[in-house]
Amino acid sequence: MLKIVPDPPHPNPYAAHTLEDLLVQISEYLVCALTVSQQTVLLHTKPPAQVLTLAAMHEIDNARTLVELALSRVQSRH
């Protein structure tokens, strides 16, 4: 029998993803954010602007390290 009414979409677009998929996607976003920050440091050569960008780069890099650690633990369970 054919289904006349389609299933409603997921309320959360990320609900169907596994934890591993989400961690990989977060890691990719953090790499992009780090690249943008590095380019910003090159564009803004004055110290006040560079200090904030370098601080942001430090935090992004630390977050990426934590995501990579979590991802390695998820992958080691499989």
C-alpha positions as CSV (number, residue, x, y, z in Angstrom):
1,M,0.0,0.0,0.0
2,L,1.3,3.4,-0.9
3,K,1.8,6.0,1.7
4,I,-0.2,9.2,0.9
5,V,1.1,11.5,3.6
6,P,4.9,11.8,3.9
7,D,6.6,11.7,7.3
8,P,7.1,15.1,8.9
9,P,10.7,16.4,8.9
10,H,12.8,16.0,12.0
11,P,12.4,19.0,14.3
12,N,16.2,19.1,14.8
13,P,18.2,18.7,11.6
14,Y,21.1,17.2,13.6
15,A,18.9,14.6,15.4
16,A,19.7,11.9,12.8
17,H,23.5,12.3,13.2
18,T,25.7,10.1,15.4
19,L,27.8,11.7,18.1
20,E,30.9,10.9,16.0
21,D,29.4,12.7,13.0
22,L,28.7,15.7,15.1
23,L,32.2,15.8,16.6
24,V,33.7,15.6,13.1
25,Q,31.5,18.5,11.9
26,I,32.4,20.6,15.0
27,S,36.0,20.0,14.3
28,E,35.7,21.1,10.7
29,Y,33.9,24.3,11.9
30,L,36.7,25.0,14.3
31,V,39.4,24.5,11.6
32,C,37.5,27.1,9.5
33,A,37.3,29.5,12.4
34,L,41.0,29.1,13.1
35,T,41.8,29.8,9.5
36,V,39.7,32.9,9.4
37,S,41.4,34.1,12.7
38,Q,44.9,33.5,11.2
39,Q,44.0,35.6,8.1
40,T,42.6,38.3,10.4
41,V,46.0,38.5,12.2
42,L,47.7,39.0,8.9
43,L,45.3,41.7,7.8
44,H,45.3,43.7,11.1
45,T,48.9,44.5,11.9
46,K,48.3,46.8,14.9
47,P,48.7,45.2,18.3
48,P,45.2,45.9,19.8
49,A,43.4,44.1,17.0
50,Q,46.0,41.3,17.0
51,V,45.8,40.6,20.7
52,L,42.1,39.9,20.6
53,T,42.4,37.7,17.5
54,L,45.3,35.8,18.9
55,A,43.3,35.2,22.1
56,A,40.4,33.9,20.0
57,M,42.8,31.6,18.1
58,H,44.1,30.2,21.4
59,E,40.6,29.4,22.5
60,I,39.5,27.9,19.2
61,D,42.7,25.7,19.1
62,N,41.9,24.5,22.7
63,A,38.3,23.7,21.8
64,R,39.5,21.8,18.7
65,T,42.0,19.8,20.8
66,L,39.1,18.8,23.2
67,V,36.9,17.8,20.2
68,E,39.7,15.7,18.8
69,L,40.2,14.0,22.1
70,A,36.5,13.3,22.4
71,L,36.4,12.0,18.8
72,S,39.3,9.6,19.5
73,R,37.5,8.3,22.6
74,V,34.3,7.8,20.6
75,Q,36.2,6.0,17.8
76,S,38.0,3.8,20.2
77,R,34.8,2.4,21.6
78,H,33.8,1.1,18.2
